[in-house]
Amino acid sequence: MLKSILSPAECAACRFCCSFRRKSLWETPLFERDMAVHLKLRYPGTRFREAGGDLVTFDLIHKYKTDNSEEEAACPFLSENGCKLDADEKPFDCSIWPFRASRKNDRIVVVLENTCPAVAKVPRYKIIELLKSGLADKILEYAEKFPDVVKDFDETIMEEIRI
């Protein structure tokens, strides 16, 4: 769905959204438990940790070499060729990046993360078209089903997209 605004090749070359600073571990994508069980079998070295509700996330703590909050660690499913996960294995967070559900003034809204360098080049009308085509509804429905995917609004990195 996001291929209408983002090039898979450009995303694979960038990989910004696939690495996490120690101070940004709240950004790691959330998996439903049954998928995490499946992925542990497929990728035995992968560690997961509790993330709230019925969701888990991968555990990166063992990948950091220092206590520096700016140090980055890559997603355990990132390879030289991009993401190792099949489309049906990817967590919802990854499948909708750079969009997400966010809590703003006691409402759940769809936001665009302005940290994605590729989306900055996309004309605004294309972003709105994509969200209107059903993506916004899909994001909000998932957020209702799994409230732990909803992140607090941060105006320094998020922009509410009204459609």
N, C-alpha and C positions, 0 to 999 in steps of 0.2 A: 504494500500500500504506500509506503513512504518512498518507493522508487520513483513515484511521480514528481517528487521534489528533490530527492537526494540520489546521487549516483553511487551505486554500490562500490565502484572502483575508488571514488574519492573518499568514501567512508572507510574502506579497507586500508587506504594509504594513511589516513589521519589517525585513527584509533584513539582519539582523545577520550571518547566516552567509555573506553575499555580499560582504563587505568584509574587508580584511585589513590589520592593522597591519604595519608594516615588521618588527617583532620577531616576528611570527607568520606569516611566509611559509611555514613548515613546514606550515601548515594548508591551503595552497591545494590544491584537488582535483586528483587525478591522472587523466590520460586515457591510454587505450591509443593507441599511435602511429597506427594507421589512422584512428581518430576524429579525432585532431589534424590529420592531412592533410586530411580531409574538412572540418573546421571552418576551416582556413586558406583553403580554396577558397571556402567560404560567407561567411566574414568575413575578407577579405584583410588587414586591419590588425592582426589578432591575432598576438601573439608567443608562442612556446612556448619552454620551456627543459627540459633534461634533468632527470629527477627520480629516476633509478635504475631499473635493470632495463630492462624494455620500456615504461616509463611516462614521460610528460612532464607538465608543468603549464604553465599560462599564466605569462608573465613580466610582472610588475607593476613592476619596478624603474624603468622609464621614466615611470611614472605618479606617483611620489612627487615632491613639490616641495621637501622639506627632508630633513635627515638625522635628524629626530626619530623615535625608535623607535615612538612612539605614533600617528604619522600613518597614516591609513587610505587605501587605494585600493580601488576597487570592482572586482569581477570584470568582465572585458571583455564578458561575455555578459549583464550586468545592464542592463535598460532601465527606463524609468519605469513600464512595465507588468509588471515582474518579469523572469523569466529568458527570454531569447530562444531558448534551446535547446529542441528538441523532446524528448520523453521519451526517445527512443532515442539521443539525442545527449548527454544529461547524463552526467557522470562518476558512477561508482558512489558516490563520497564524497557527492555532492550528493543522490543518490537515496535515501540512507539517513540523512542528517543528521536529527536530532542523535545518531544512533547511529554507532559506528565500531568497528573492530577495534583492540585495544590489546595491547601486550606488558606483562604484569604477572607478575613472579616467574617468568620463563622459560615462561610460558603465554600463549597468545593467547586473549583474552577479549572479550566484547561489552561495550562501555561506553556510557553515556549522557553526553553533554556537558551539564553543568549550566549552560552559558552561554546556552542557548536559552531565552528568556523564555516562549515559548508552551508548551513541554513541562512547565514547572513547574506549570501549571494542570491537567495531565492526571492523573487518578487512577492510582495505581501499578498497579492490577490491569489497566487497559487497556494499559499499556506491556508488562506481562508477557504478556498475551494476544497482542498483536501479535508479540512475539518468538517465542512458542511456535507461532504459526501458520506459521512457516517463515522468518521474517526472520532470526532468529539463525543458522540453518543457512546461509542465503544469504550472510550477512556472513562467516562463518567459512570457507566454501568459496571465496569470492572472495579472502580474505586468504591462503589456502593457495596459490591460483593466482598471486596478485600480492603477494608478501610486502612490497613497498615501501609498500603502503597501510596497513600496521600501524604505528601511532604508539606511542611510549613512553607508558606510563601516567603520568598527572599527577593526583594526588589532589586538587589544587586546582580542577580543572575537569572531572574525570571521575569517574564512579561505575560500578563494575562491576555489571552486572545479571545476577543468577543466576536461571536459570529451571529 
